[in-house]
Amino acid sequence: MNGFSQPGRVERVFWPILATALLLALWCYSVRWSGTRVFPSPVEVERGLAELLRHHVLWGDIVDSLRRVAYGYGAAVAIGVPLGLTLGWYPAANQVVNPVMQILRPISPIAWIPVAIIFFGVGDDAAVFLIFLGSFFPIVVAAINGVSSVPAVYRHAGRNFGLTPPQLLAKVLFPAALPQILVGLRIALGIAWLVVVAAEMIAVDSGLGYLVIDSRNSGKRYDLVVAAILLIGVIGLVLDVLFRRLEKLRSVRWGFRFES
């Protein structure tokens, strides 16, 4: 038994709140100490948020950003997981595809912005395409690695039970690879949220990313800029917490099991 105990529920809430309060206090003090008239104080950011809410634009931008992420990320999951499982199941096919993937995977989705605008124009389609690219490769790689790491004895056992290849993939390999796939899905979701903000600064005229750049260009409203940035961070935190909850579900916390 080690000397460290798990923090209680009160501690898990108290310390993050305290750290946030200290950060806000440091922010407020730094603005006053520097005497800056450009960077806003927390109170000014709060007023900016209230202004956005009064004009009924904030919720629309949030919904637009989440919608684009849902489309691009959802398409990446729908295509990437089956493709990764298939490539992991057939190593010969993976050897053929892998060089192309290794060339495309390190390219930042932001570098694809001019190409996306050429193909899809300025609008949602371009942003969704960029989110798809950013999410697709981490998901495929995680699925390939998950299937490749399954011990061969599990496959042999499945065949001995008379499972067909599709049944073996669905009932043995996929459950065994699920923990690694979930890691890839979580990483891809974070990348998708990063990409949508960057894409909205260039390729669309709504969303939180657009709010940041529009507030900067329209009267240099840095209170709205910082407010939008904080909202981006908070929503990213919420998405990550929700995904962590998903990983803790009993149905996905195991590495592999046979189903009759």
Phi and psi restraints in degrees (value plus and minus 20) as a CYANA .aco file:
   2 ASN   PHI    -103.0   -63.0
   2 ASN   PSI     152.1   192.1
   3 GLY   PHI    -107.0   -67.0
   3 GLY   PSI     -17.3    22.7
   4 PHE   PHI    -123.9   -83.9
   4 PHE   PSI     114.3   154.3
   5 SER   PHI    -128.9   -88.9
   5 SER   PSI     131.6   171.6
   6 GLN   PHI     -90.0   -50.0
   6 GLN   PSI     117.7   157.7
   7 PRO   PHI     -85.3   -45.3
   7 PRO   PSI     123.5   163.5
   8 GLY   PHI     -94.9   -54.9
   8 GLY   PSI     155.0   195.0
   9 ARG   PHI     -83.8   -43.8
   9 ARG   PSI     -59.3   -19.3
  10 VAL   PHI     -84.6   -44.6
  10 VAL   PSI     -62.1   -22.1
  11 GLU   PHI     -85.4   -45.4
  11 GLU   PSI     -57.7   -17.7
  12 ARG   PHI     -85.7   -45.7
  12 ARG   PSI     -44.1    -4.1
  13 VAL   PHI    -112.5   -72.5
  13 VAL   PSI     -59.7   -19.7
  14 PHE   PHI     -86.3   -46.3
  14 PHE   PSI     -67.7   -27.7
  15 TRP   PHI     -86.6   -46.6
  15 TRP   PSI     -62.2   -22.2
  16 PRO   PHI     -82.2   -42.2
  16 PRO   PSI     -58.2   -18.2
  17 ILE   PHI     -84.9   -44.9
  17 ILE   PSI     -62.2   -22.2
  18 LEU   PHI     -83.6   -43.6
  18 LEU   PSI     -64.0   -24.0
  19 ALA   PHI     -82.6   -42.6
  19 ALA   PSI     -59.7   -19.7
  20 THR   PHI     -84.9   -44.9
  20 THR   PSI     -62.0   -22.0
  21 ALA   PHI     -83.7   -43.7
  21 ALA   PSI     -61.3   -21.3
  22 LEU   PHI     -85.3   -45.3
  22 LEU   PSI     -58.7   -18.7
  23 LEU   PHI     -84.7   -44.7
  23 LEU   PSI     -61.6   -21.6
  24 LEU   PHI     -84.6   -44.6
  24 LEU   PSI     -60.2   -20.2
  25 ALA   PHI     -84.2   -44.2
  25 ALA   PSI     -62.5   -22.5
  26 LEU   PHI     -83.4   -43.4
  26 LEU   PSI     -61.2   -21.2
  27 TRP   PHI     -80.3   -40.3
  27 TRP   PSI     -68.7   -28.7
  28 CYS   PHI     -82.5   -42.5
  28 CYS   PSI     -63.9   -23.9
  29 TYR   PHI     -85.2   -45.2
  29 TYR   PSI     -60.3   -20.3
  30 SER   PHI     -84.1   -44.1
  30 SER   PSI     -59.5   -19.5
  31 VAL   PHI     -85.0   -45.0
  31 VAL   PSI     -63.9   -23.9
  32 ARG   PHI     -88.3   -48.3
  32 ARG   PSI     -61.2   -21.2
  33 TRP   PHI     -86.8   -46.8
  33 TRP   PSI     -59.0   -19.0
  34 SER   PHI     -97.7   -57.7
  34 SER   PSI     -42.6    -2.6
  35 GLY   PHI      48.8    88.8
  35 GLY   PSI       0.1    40.1
  36 THR   PHI     -88.0   -48.0
  36 THR   PSI     124.2   164.2
  37 ARG   PHI    -129.9   -89.9
  37 ARG   PSI     -14.2    25.8
  38 VAL   PHI    -121.4   -81.4
  38 VAL   PSI     -76.4   -36.4
  39 PHE   PHI     -98.0   -58.0
  39 PHE   PSI     109.8   149.8
  40 PRO   PHI    -100.6   -60.6
  40 PRO   PSI     138.2   178.2
  41 SER   PHI    -106.4   -66.4
  41 SER   PSI     147.1   187.1
  42 PRO   PHI     -76.9   -36.9
  42 PRO   PSI     -56.8   -16.8
  43 VAL   PHI     -85.2   -45.2
  43 VAL   PSI     -60.6   -20.6
  44 GLU   PHI     -86.9   -46.9
  44 GLU   PSI     -56.4   -16.4
  45 VAL   PHI     -86.0   -46.0
  45 VAL   PSI     -60.4   -20.4
  46 GLU   PHI     -81.4   -41.4
  46 GLU   PSI     -61.5   -21.5
  47 ARG   PHI     -84.5   -44.5
  47 ARG   PSI     -57.4   -17.4
  48 GLY   PHI     -83.2   -43.2
  48 GLY   PSI     -62.0   -22.0
  49 LEU   PHI     -81.4   -41.4
  49 LEU   PSI     -62.1   -22.1
  50 ALA   PHI     -82.4   -42.4
  50 ALA   PSI     -57.9   -17.9
  51 GLU   PHI     -84.5   -44.5
  51 GLU   PSI     -62.4   -22.4
  52 LEU   PHI     -83.0   -43.0
  52 LEU   PSI     -58.9   -18.9
  53 LEU   PHI     -87.5   -47.5
  53 LEU   PSI     -58.3   -18.3
  54 ARG   PHI     -84.4   -44.4
  54 ARG   PSI     -54.3   -14.3
  55 HIS   PHI    -108.7   -68.7
  55 HIS   PSI     -16.8    23.2
  56 HIS   PHI      37.2    77.2
  56 HIS   PSI      21.6    61.6
  57 VAL   PHI    -133.3   -93.3
  57 VAL   PSI     -41.9    -1.9
  58 LEU   PHI     -87.4   -47.4
  58 LEU   PSI     -68.2   -28.2
  59 TRP   PHI     -84.8   -44.8
  59 TRP   PSI     -55.8   -15.8
  60 GLY   PHI     -82.8   -42.8
  60 GLY   PSI     -60.8   -20.8
  61 ASP   PHI     -86.1   -46.1
  61 ASP   PSI     -60.9   -20.9
  62 ILE   PHI     -82.6   -42.6
  62 ILE   PSI     -66.0   -26.0
  63 VAL   PHI     -83.1   -43.1
  63 VAL   PSI     -60.7   -20.7
  64 ASP   PHI     -82.6   -42.6
  64 ASP   PSI     -63.2   -23.2
  65 SER   PHI     -84.6   -44.6
  65 SER   PSI     -65.7   -25.7
  66 LEU   PHI     -85.3   -45.3
  66 LEU   PSI     -55.8   -15.8
  67 ARG   PHI     -84.5   -44.5
  67 ARG   PSI     -64.5   -24.5
  68 ARG   PHI     -83.8   -43.8
  68 ARG   PSI     -60.4   -20.4
  69 VAL   PHI     -83.8   -43.8
  69 VAL   PSI     -61.8   -21.8
  70 ALA   PHI     -81.0   -41.0
  70 ALA   PSI     -63.1   -23.1
  71 TYR   PHI     -87.4   -47.4
  71 TYR   PSI     -72.1   -32.1
  72 GLY   PHI     -87.0   -47.0
  72 GLY   PSI     -65.3   -25.3
  73 TYR   PHI     -88.2   -48.2
  73 TYR   PSI     -61.0   -21.0
  74 GLY   PHI     -82.0   -42.0
  74 GLY   PSI     -61.6   -21.6
  75 ALA   PHI     -84.5   -44.5
  75 ALA   PSI     -59.0   -19.0
  76 ALA   PHI     -84.0   -44.0
  76 ALA   PSI     -60.2   -20.2
  77 VAL   PHI     -86.5   -46.5
  77 VAL   PSI     -65.8   -25.8
  78 ALA   PHI     -82.9   -42.9
  78 ALA   PSI     -52.9   -12.9
  79 ILE   PHI    -116.0   -76.0
  79 ILE   PSI     -60.4   -20.4
  80 GLY   PHI     -90.0   -50.0
  80 GLY   PSI     -61.4   -21.4
  81 VAL   PHI     -85.3   -45.3
  81 VAL   PSI     -71.9   -31.9
  82 PRO   PHI     -80.7   -40.7
  82 PRO   PSI     -58.4   -18.4
  83 LEU   PHI     -85.4   -45.4
  83 LEU   PSI     -63.8   -23.8
  84 GLY   PHI     -83.9   -43.9
  84 GLY   PSI     -60.4   -20.4
  85 LEU   PHI     -83.3   -43.3
  85 LEU   PSI     -61.1   -21.1
  86 THR   PHI     -85.7   -45.7
  86 THR   PSI     -65.7   -25.7
  87 LEU   PHI     -86.2   -46.2
  87 LEU   PSI     -54.9   -14.9
  88 GLY   PHI     -88.4   -48.4
  88 GLY   PSI     -50.8   -10.8
  89 TRP   PHI     -95.8   -55.8
  89 TRP   PSI     -53.0   -13.0
  90 TYR   PHI    -136.3   -96.3
  90 TYR   PSI      69.4   109.4
  91 PRO   PHI     -77.6   -37.6
  91 PRO   PSI     -52.2   -12.2
  92 ALA   PHI     -83.9   -43.9
  92 ALA   PSI     -62.1   -22.1
  93 ALA   PHI     -85.7   -45.7
  93 ALA   PSI     -56.2   -16.2
  94 ASN   PHI     -84.0   -44.0
  94 ASN   PSI     -57.6   -17.6
  95 GLN   PHI     -84.9   -44.9
  95 GLN   PSI     -52.0   -12.0
  96 VAL   PHI     -93.0   -53.0
  96 VAL   PSI     -62.2   -22.2
  97 VAL   PHI    -103.9   -63.9
  97 VAL   PSI     -48.1    -8.1
  98 ASN   PHI     -76.7   -36.7
  98 ASN   PSI     -63.2   -23.2
  99 PRO   PHI     -78.8   -38.8
  99 PRO   PSI     -60.6   -20.6
 100 VAL   PHI     -85.1   -45.1
 100 VAL   PSI     -62.1   -22.1
 101 MET   PHI     -83.4   -43.4
 101 MET   PSI     -60.0   -20.0
 102 GLN   PHI     -89.9   -49.9
 102 GLN   PSI     -42.9    -2.9
 103 ILE   PHI     -97.1   -57.1
 103 ILE   PSI     -62.2   -22.2
 104 LEU   PHI    -101.2   -61.2
 104 LEU   PSI     -52.5   -12.5
 105 ARG   PHI     -81.1   -41.1
 105 ARG   PSI     -61.1   -21.1
 106 PRO   PHI     -95.1   -55.1
 106 PRO   PSI     -29.2    10.8
 107 ILE   PHI     -92.7   -52.7
 107 ILE   PSI     105.5   145.5
 108 SER   PHI     -84.1   -44.1
 108 SER   PSI     118.3   158.3
 109 PRO   PHI     -78.1   -38.1
 109 PRO   PSI     -47.0    -7.0
 110 ILE   PHI     -84.7   -44.7
 110 ILE   PSI     -52.4   -12.4
 111 ALA   PHI     -86.6   -46.6
 111 ALA   PSI     -39.5     0.5
 112 TRP   PHI    -105.8   -65.8
 112 TRP   PSI     -22.3    17.7
 113 ILE   PHI     -77.2   -37.2
 113 ILE   PSI     -68.8   -28.8
 114 PRO   PHI     -80.2   -40.2
 114 PRO   PSI     -58.9   -18.9
 115 VAL   PHI     -85.6   -45.6
 115 VAL   PSI     -61.8   -21.8
 116 ALA   PHI     -82.6   -42.6
 116 ALA   PSI     -59.3   -19.3
 117 ILE   PHI     -88.1   -48.1
 117 ILE   PSI     -57.4   -17.4
 118 ILE   PHI     -83.0   -43.0
 118 ILE   PSI     -64.9   -24.9
 119 PHE   PHI     -97.2   -57.2
 119 PHE   PSI     -59.9   -19.9
 120 PHE   PHI    -135.2   -95.2
 120 PHE   PSI     -28.1    11.9
 121 GLY   PHI      57.4    97.4
 121 GLY   PSI    -193.9  -153.9
 122 VAL   PHI    -109.5   -69.5
 122 VAL   PSI      93.6   133.6
 123 GLY   PHI     146.7   186.7
 123 GLY   PSI    -189.6  -149.6
 124 ASP   PHI     -82.2   -42.2
 124 ASP   PSI     -57.6   -17.6
 125 ASP   PHI     -79.5   -39.5
 125 ASP   PSI     -60.4   -20.4
 126 ALA   PHI     -84.6   -44.6
 126 ALA   PSI     -64.5   -24.5
 127 ALA   PHI     -84.4   -44.4
 127 ALA   PSI     -63.0   -23.0
 128 VAL   PHI     -83.7   -43.7
 128 VAL   PSI     -59.1   -19.1
 129 PHE   PHI     -81.5   -41.5
 129 PHE   PSI     -63.5   -23.5
 130 LEU   PHI     -85.3   -45.3
 130 LEU   PSI     -60.1   -20.1
 131 ILE   PHI     -84.5   -44.5
 131 ILE   PSI     -60.4   -20.4
 132 PHE   PHI     -79.8   -39.8
 132 PHE   PSI     -66.5   -26.5
 133 LEU   PHI     -81.5   -41.5
 133 LEU   PSI     -63.3   -23.3
 134 GLY   PHI     -85.7   -45.7
 134 GLY   PSI     -50.8   -10.8
 135 SER   PHI    -110.3   -70.3
 135 SER   PSI     -48.1    -8.1
 136 PHE   PHI     -84.0   -44.0
 136 PHE   PSI     -71.0   -31.0
 137 PHE   PHI     -88.2   -48.2
 137 PHE   PSI     -62.3   -22.3
 138 PRO   PHI     -79.4   -39.4
 138 PRO   PSI     -55.8   -15.8
 139 ILE   PHI     -88.1   -48.1
 139 ILE   PSI     -65.8   -25.8
 140 VAL   PHI     -82.6   -42.6
 140 VAL   PSI     -66.2   -26.2
 141 VAL   PHI     -83.2   -43.2
 141 VAL   PSI     -61.4   -21.4
 142 ALA   PHI     -83.6   -43.6
 142 ALA   PSI     -61.4   -21.4
 143 ALA   PHI     -86.5   -46.5
 143 ALA   PSI     -61.0   -21.0
 144 ILE   PHI     -82.0   -42.0
 144 ILE   PSI     -67.9   -27.9
 145 ASN   PHI     -84.4   -44.4
 145 ASN   PSI     -56.9   -16.9
 146 GLY   PHI     -83.4   -43.4
 146 GLY   PSI     -65.6   -25.6
 147 VAL   PHI     -89.1   -49.1
 147 VAL   PSI     -60.6   -20.6
 148 SER   PHI     -84.7   -44.7
 148 SER   PSI     -48.1    -8.1
 149 SER   PHI    -106.0   -66.0
 149 SER   PSI     -23.7    16.3
 150 VAL   PHI     -90.5   -50.5
 150 VAL   PSI     106.0   146.0
 151 PRO   PHI     -77.8   -37.8
 151 PRO   PSI     123.3   163.3
 152 ALA   PHI     -82.9   -42.9
 152 ALA   PSI     -44.8    -4.8
 153 VAL   PHI     -83.9   -43.9
 153 VAL   PSI     -49.8    -9.8
 154 TYR   PHI     -87.5   -47.5
 154 TYR   PSI     -59.7   -19.7
 155 ARG   PHI     -85.7   -45.7
 155 ARG   PSI     -63.2   -23.2
 156 HIS   PHI     -82.7   -42.7
 156 HIS   PSI     -60.9   -20.9
 157 ALA   PHI     -83.2   -43.2
 157 ALA   PSI     -61.6   -21.6
 158 GLY   PHI     -82.5   -42.5
 158 GLY   PSI     -61.5   -21.5
 159 ARG   PHI     -85.8   -45.8
 159 ARG   PSI     -56.9   -16.9
 160 ASN   PHI     -84.5   -44.5
 160 ASN   PSI     -48.9    -8.9
 161 PHE   PHI    -100.9   -60.9
 161 PHE   PSI     -18.3    21.7
 162 GLY   PHI      62.6   102.6
 162 GLY   PSI       0.4    40.4
 163 LEU   PHI     -96.0   -56.0
 163 LEU   PSI     116.9   156.9
 164 THR   PHI     -94.8   -54.8
 164 THR   PSI     142.9   182.9
 165 PRO   PHI     -73.0   -33.0
 165 PRO   PSI     -65.4   -25.4
 166 PRO   PHI     -82.0   -42.0
 166 PRO   PSI     -59.2   -19.2
 167 GLN   PHI     -86.8   -46.8
 167 GLN   PSI     -59.2   -19.2
 168 LEU   PHI     -83.3   -43.3
 168 LEU   PSI     -60.2   -20.2
 169 LEU   PHI     -87.0   -47.0
 169 LEU   PSI     -61.8   -21.8
 170 ALA   PHI     -98.1   -58.1
 170 ALA   PSI     -57.1   -17.1
 171 LYS   PHI    -119.2   -79.2
 171 LYS   PSI     -36.6     3.4
 172 VAL   PHI    -140.3  -100.3
 172 VAL   PSI     -79.0   -39.0
 173 LEU   PHI     -89.8   -49.8
 173 LEU   PSI     -64.4   -24.4
 174 PHE   PHI     -82.3   -42.3
 174 PHE   PSI     -68.1   -28.1
 175 PRO   PHI     -79.8   -39.8
 175 PRO   PSI     -57.9   -17.9
 176 ALA   PHI     -88.0   -48.0
 176 ALA   PSI     -54.8   -14.8
 177 ALA   PHI    -106.6   -66.6
 177 ALA   PSI     -27.6    12.4
 178 LEU   PHI     -77.1   -37.1
 178 LEU   PSI     -63.2   -23.2
 179 PRO   PHI     -76.7   -36.7
 179 PRO   PSI     -63.5   -23.5
 180 GLN   PHI     -89.7   -49.7
 180 GLN   PSI     -54.5   -14.5
 181 ILE   PHI     -83.4   -43.4
 181 ILE   PSI     -60.5   -20.5
 182 LEU   PHI     -83.7   -43.7
 182 LEU   PSI     -56.9   -16.9
 183 VAL   PHI     -81.4   -41.4
 183 VAL   PSI     -65.0   -25.0
 184 GLY   PHI     -83.8   -43.8
 184 GLY   PSI     -59.1   -19.1
 185 LEU   PHI     -84.2   -44.2
 185 LEU   PSI     -59.3   -19.3
 186 ARG   PHI     -87.6   -47.6
 186 ARG   PSI     -63.2   -23.2
 187 ILE   PHI     -82.3   -42.3
 187 ILE   PSI     -62.9   -22.9
 188 ALA   PHI     -84.6   -44.6
 188 ALA   PSI     -55.5   -15.5
 189 LEU   PHI     -85.2   -45.2
 189 LEU   PSI     -61.2   -21.2
 190 GLY   PHI     -82.6   -42.6
 190 GLY   PSI     -61.3   -21.3
 191 ILE   PHI     -84.7   -44.7
 191 ILE   PSI     -60.8   -20.8
 192 ALA   PHI     -79.8   -39.8
 192 ALA   PSI     -60.9   -20.9
 193 TRP   PHI     -89.3   -49.3
 193 TRP   PSI     -54.8   -14.8
 194 LEU   PHI     -85.6   -45.6
 194 LEU   PSI     -64.2   -24.2
 195 VAL   PHI     -87.8   -47.8
 195 VAL   PSI     -58.8   -18.8
 196 VAL   PHI     -83.0   -43.0
 196 VAL   PSI     -56.3   -16.3
 197 VAL   PHI     -85.5   -45.5
 197 VAL   PSI     -64.8   -24.8
 198 ALA   PHI     -85.8   -45.8
 198 ALA   PSI     -61.4   -21.4
 199 ALA   PHI     -85.5   -45.5
 199 ALA   PSI     -57.6   -17.6
 200 GLU   PHI     -89.3   -49.3
 200 GLU   PSI     -39.6     0.4
 201 MET   PHI     -94.2   -54.2
 201 MET   PSI     -36.5     3.5
 202 ILE   PHI    -145.6  -105.6
 202 ILE   PSI     -63.1   -23.1
 203 ALA   PHI    -119.8   -79.8
 203 ALA   PSI     -29.7    10.3
 204 VAL   PHI    -158.0  -118.0
 204 VAL   PSI     155.0   195.0
 205 ASP   PHI    -143.7  -103.7
 205 ASP   PSI      12.9    52.9
 206 SER   PHI    -178.0  -138.0
 206 SER   PSI     151.0   191.0
 207 GLY   PHI      81.8   121.8
 207 GLY   PSI     150.0   190.0
 208 LEU   PHI     -88.3   -48.3
 208 LEU   PSI     -57.2   -17.2
 209 GLY   PHI     -82.8   -42.8
 209 GLY   PSI     -62.1   -22.1
 210 TYR   PHI     -84.4   -44.4
 210 TYR   PSI     -56.6   -16.6
 211 LEU   PHI     -81.2   -41.2
 211 LEU   PSI     -58.9   -18.9
 212 VAL   PHI     -82.4   -42.4
 212 VAL   PSI     -72.9   -32.9
 213 ILE   PHI     -91.8   -51.8
 213 ILE   PSI     -54.1   -14.1
 214 ASP   PHI     -89.4   -49.4
 214 ASP   PSI     -58.3   -18.3
 215 SER   PHI     -86.4   -46.4
 215 SER   PSI     -54.5   -14.5
 216 ARG   PHI     -89.1   -49.1
 216 ARG   PSI     -61.7   -21.7
 217 ASN   PHI    -100.9   -60.9
 217 ASN   PSI     -46.5    -6.5
 218 SER   PHI    -119.0   -79.0
 218 SER   PSI      64.0   104.0
 219 GLY   PHI      62.3   102.3
 219 GLY   PSI     -10.0    30.0
 220 LYS   PHI      32.2    72.2
 220 LYS   PSI      32.2    72.2
 221 ARG   PHI    -102.3   -62.3
 221 ARG   PSI      61.4   101.4
 222 TYR   PHI     -91.8   -51.8
 222 TYR   PSI     -39.1     0.9
 223 ASP   PHI     -85.4   -45.4
 223 ASP   PSI     -59.4   -19.4
 224 LEU   PHI     -93.4   -53.4
 224 LEU   PSI     -53.8   -13.8
 225 VAL   PHI     -80.3   -40.3
 225 VAL   PSI     -70.4   -30.4
 226 VAL   PHI     -86.4   -46.4
 226 VAL   PSI     -57.2   -17.2
 227 ALA   PHI     -81.1   -41.1
 227 ALA   PSI     -64.5   -24.5
 228 ALA   PHI     -85.0   -45.0
 228 ALA   PSI     -60.2   -20.2
 229 ILE   PHI     -81.8   -41.8
 229 ILE   PSI     -63.8   -23.8
 230 LEU   PHI     -84.8   -44.8
 230 LEU   PSI     -58.6   -18.6
 231 LEU   PHI     -83.4   -43.4
 231 LEU   PSI     -59.8   -19.8
 232 ILE   PHI     -79.1   -39.1
 232 ILE   PSI     -64.8   -24.8
 233 GLY   PHI     -85.2   -45.2
 233 GLY   PSI     -62.2   -22.2
 234 VAL   PHI     -85.4   -45.4
 234 VAL   PSI     -64.2   -24.2
 235 ILE   PHI     -85.5   -45.5
 235 ILE   PSI     -59.4   -19.4
 236 GLY   PHI     -80.2   -40.2
 236 GLY   PSI     -59.9   -19.9
 237 LEU   PHI     -84.0   -44.0
 237 LEU   PSI     -63.3   -23.3
 238 VAL   PHI     -81.9   -41.9
 238 VAL   PSI     -64.1   -24.1
 239 LEU   PHI     -81.2   -41.2
 239 LEU   PSI     -61.2   -21.2
 240 ASP   PHI     -86.7   -46.7
 240 ASP   PSI     -60.7   -20.7
 241 VAL   PHI     -84.0   -44.0
 241 VAL   PSI     -62.3   -22.3
 242 LEU   PHI     -82.3   -42.3
 242 LEU   PSI     -58.8   -18.8
 243 PHE   PHI     -90.0   -50.0
 243 PHE   PSI     -56.3   -16.3
 244 ARG   PHI     -82.6   -42.6
 244 ARG   PSI     -58.0   -18.0
 245 ARG   PHI     -82.1   -42.1
 245 ARG   PSI     -59.9   -19.9
 246 LEU   PHI     -81.5   -41.5
 246 LEU   PSI     -60.7   -20.7
 247 GLU   PHI     -85.5   -45.5
 247 GLU   PSI     -42.5    -2.5
 248 LYS   PHI    -109.3   -69.3
 248 LYS   PSI     -24.4    15.6
 249 LEU   PHI     -81.7   -41.7
 249 LEU   PSI     123.2   163.2
 250 ARG   PHI     -80.5   -40.5
 250 ARG   PSI     -53.3   -13.3
 251 SER   PHI     -92.4   -52.4
 251 SER   PSI     -31.8     8.2
 252 VAL   PHI    -143.3  -103.3
 252 VAL   PSI     -10.4    29.6
 253 ARG   PHI    -112.6   -72.6
 253 ARG   PSI     -12.9    27.1
 254 TRP   PHI    -133.0   -93.0
 254 TRP   PSI     140.2   180.2
 255 GLY   PHI    -107.2   -67.2
 255 GLY   PSI     -55.3   -15.3
 256 PHE   PHI    -189.0  -149.0
 256 PHE   PSI     126.5   166.5
 257 ARG   PHI    -176.3  -136.3
 257 ARG   PSI     134.2   174.2
 258 PHE   PHI    -109.8   -69.8
 258 PHE   PSI     123.0   163.0
 259 GLU   PHI    -137.9   -97.9
 259 GLU   PSI     115.5   155.5
